[in-house]
């Protein structure tokens, strides 16, 4: 079966999948006085509604700070899933993209899950339509289906395993040791990296993250020459030409920890620049340089920041708490079917804590 590469520059009938549409929906920054009032109002509503704010590293820094100040969570998608499942709050406000809200609802069907903007989606989710993916699976029934977290509930419902970038290597290696062949979706760069590191028999779906896909190896090589002492930290959703120059390849949390624990003064970082906010807080003495993308302004779609993550703003957090807007619903039987692959991942990571990738170490390069 022919693999599918989604055209991210083409609008669908509603225009909701176009990156230009997403950038147009990014709310303006609030003036300082209004921002302070909004933050205080959100804090009060979180208490009144028995709600907790869960934020991804890539969203606006104000939202990250608010989540931490109110006892919530700022994390990668794996820890967001754990936190939302285990926290006692009756309502979860998930600041991120839609698949993160769906994952929270799948794991906690009894909780109300709200998002600042339901149109905040993901290019990998868009690049793996459920019907086409199901047909792809039907054509390869001899393979275990492993999907990345960045997929819809309907795609997860067809999967045997869900993984995040924190645990993908360990889980795929586990399946390989059991003699399993794997059907992987959706990120082609991450899939290729895992295939090369584990030697597993993997059939790859063809999609990419618009942020990481735009990092360029040649430009990175030039930047490295300008900063010879810098360590290069790369998310595995990036192209091979970028990963090959990395000192550390890892998830957002692993990249963050590599800076905090690292001895170098300067780091070139190839992932969404939203992560730099938290890194600067935890490693204030380090110099952080964004890895170069394909271009700037009109010549790139993301310029190292996800337009759908950028749609998350304090205004949206306030609106969903005041009005109950942005509620995530995952119907049955999709929810129950999707729960299995997520629960399997969480059980594996809980029982194999030492198997997860360690920040600062790259399998093909050694210690950073």
Steps between C-alpha positions, in 0.01 A plus 500: 500500500626845413592710802340841541678833539258769605529837326506738795482812283161408353185604682216255538144609428482688830851639489568368849807293410699777336797633693418851382156458650655389829739796511206732432323360806788564740359746758681831553714545810309657788609836643673452839208616715247286313736206507532526881121517540454200270754293690331572834157420357628169364655411834168563675304296246741208521428485874125547461462242223729238660709529184867450423704656218721260303732668248746380239851644482421656162214730607529864601728564797224679692290184492794284607567733796133501596482120495799473732373776731167322547633150566454378146740344255739618228638202317533293186209293375598189702501680834186697406322167447618366835418819690150536360419139577631508857390846620184522711361812330158453339586730208817509293588805292746373240711768333651338195359345187190292452650152523624588850149587611368182343763294681399657832134419433578144391685435826252693719151464350340607829681836491407807303778592258512853359738662251563869424438441127363181346646594161852469641603183320825340382650441157575138590139444608379660175751295303354169618126492418325216683334337200815492289702377796252222573526382139880507532474279810261262322761452230764396755326290763821313584645809671456653844359848461701762690385862481657817627303704754445769234199324349123514534297283734367313196855410389593392852191280503657296221841470670657235721740748663527875540844649563651842565851610407605426859418131483479410129849346479446280805159375389599430140812318620280296737273400212799414282635269771164324495539440127233749395492691173373855533274735311593852610313828467503785440839681524741375233809660655439359847410163349821489297708600804343225713545248220870584470559491876314174568537308174130414519301399192288815460259611230474878519209734433602817318426818697705762680482772764505837326724644774773236509485421129621853427832470681784480248829314525711732285394811691563317827850405387574868430359604838713240678813647342400840639459349851763223522447437871122464478321170560228413250173366642250357251148363518475170304214635286773690312653394166798263492741777393423681826498195728839389366657819642343465846677454829165411657190360332196493725152607598422848624556395860825327411623808313412721797678270743806484275539878527438506876750220564747589224839658557507702176417871503324509161234277345352494150146365531303340218144484625206737543629823653220495758720264701762772547279681753521216752866428425592862575324476834678179600841582347527880516875511445497311170497652150228356276505527121213393276598256227446643150185418302427506129435871506333787675162669474323402178765246402424258783178367647601492865836678545567269798168558675181300450218732386242282672688511830513878458118508491502425874473824697385625840181629336411148391576350841270758660223442245490124547482539880234772488287358220582130493613542139751276328379177657660182369267205441618158382206273417479131568616254379792712374596605853511145636686372195757780520547454874671165455803627307552795737462291814743245359762776457445638851524152651824432310665825606395441861646149504814585299614838636863428424430428134406854404753706306735696723568864417862568416557171324451430131510131396730565203712774659533421870497752782445864416 
